[in-house]
Amino acid sequence: MGRMDAPKAEARGRDLLARVGLAERVEHKPYELSGGEQQRVALARAWINSPEIVLADEPTGNLDSHTGEEIIELLCALRAETNATLLIATHDPKVAARAPKVIELTDGLVSR
């Protein structure tokens, strides 16, 4: 995929921010956003170039349980819409339970 021109990138960014529920917060600075809102921006950034694979390291780690669930719902919805591969590293069994395949790493050893 080639480089996206600026107007197209801005339109795609605004579309993704709307998709993750931040259409009204487009002009805000990062320090003006809550942790959950910052995580939503990270999701939009991750999908802006239509990647084939997205790596998410503890995407719910610093969030309350409700916001964490919203973030997982968004991740799953974006993955389904784009058919991207989603690899999540997590310690949260609720997050892992949403995955179609789980690989556990314990003391440096992989188990399935």
MARSELUM-683025 format. One record per residue (C-alpha): residue in one letter; x, y, z. Coordinates in steps of 0.001 Angstrom, whole numbers, plus 524288, in hexadecimal, padded with zeros to 5 digits. Last residue first. Layout:
BEGIN
aXYZ/...
***
This chain:
BEGIN
r7F7AF7A00E85FBE/s804A37A119866BE/v810937A953863B6/l81BC17A9AB86D6F/g8229A7B60987228/d81DE47B48A88025/t80FFF7B32787B37/l80C207B7A186D9B/e7FE457B40A86A1B/i7F9487B34785C38/v7EAF17B65385A65/k7E30A7B4C584DEB/p7D5797BA0984AA9/a7D7F67C53885423/r7CD3B7CAA485CE0/a7D1877C24986870/a7DEDC7C8DB86801/v7D89D7D5FA86B4F/k7D1297D035876C7/p7DD767C8F687B43/d7E4D37D5E687C7F/h7F3977D41787BFF/t7F3F07D8C686E08/a7FBB17D8A586152/i7F23F7DA3985608/l7F4D47D631847F5/l7EA8D7DAAA83E3D/t7EB147D5E983033/a7E3BA7DF4C82776/n7D6A57DB6982188/t7D3817E9E282032/e7C5C97EA0B825D0/a7C8237DE9682F05/r7D4A77E46B83468/l7CE2F7F1AC8360E/a7C2E97EB5B83D7B/c7CBEC7E33184618/l7D4767EECF8498E/l7C87C7F74284C1D/e7C26C7ED0485511/i7CF827EB9385C12/i7D0097FA5685E21/e7C2107FAA386345/e7C53F7EF8F86CBA/g7D0F37F722871C8/t7C8828033687394/h7BF307FB6B87C32/s7CA117F47F883B7/d7D1B6800D2886DB/l7DD798034E87E3E/n7EC1D8027D8804B/g7EE677F50287A72/t7E35B7F46D8707A/p7EBD07F4148642F/e7F5EF7EB7B86B00/d7FEE07EAFA85F15/a7F6DF7EBB385299/l7FD697E743845F4/v7F5B77E9CF8397F/i7F7927E1D482D1C/e7F3427E41A81F07/p7F3987F2B88210A/s7E9767FC0581B4B/n7F21C8082581C3D/i7E99680F0782654/w7E713802C682E5C/a7F13A8045B83916/r7EF0C812FD839C8/a7E073810F183C19/l7E37780714846C1/a7ED448105984D29/v7E30781B1A84CF4/r7D9D2811D58541F/q7E47C80F6685E4E/q7E5E081E0D86047/e7D72C81ED986249/g7D7C68141A86C83/g7E2E481AF687397/s7DB5A827C187381/l7DE458323786966/e7E2E28403C86BB0/y7F11B83BF686CD5/p7F0248367D85EF7/k7EBF3843B88595D/h7DDDA8457B8551D/e7D9F18494A8472F/v7D41583C138438E/r7CC2B83AC585032/e7BE7183B5284A4D/a7C10883004840EE/l7C6C0827DE84C03/g7BE0081BD984C46/v7C73C811A584685/r7C0D08128D83924/a7C0FE8216A839D1/l7CFA4820F383C12/l7D0AC8177A830A8/d7C9318208682790/r7D13F82C3F82C03/g7DDCF824D182963/r7D8FE8205681C05/a7D56482E5281863/e7E28F8335581D29/a7E9DA828AD815C7/k7E22A82B968094A/p7E52583A2480A66/a7F3998376480D3B/d7F66D82DB580236/m7F7F881F6180631/r8057E819918041B/g8056080D427FC24/m800008000080000/
***
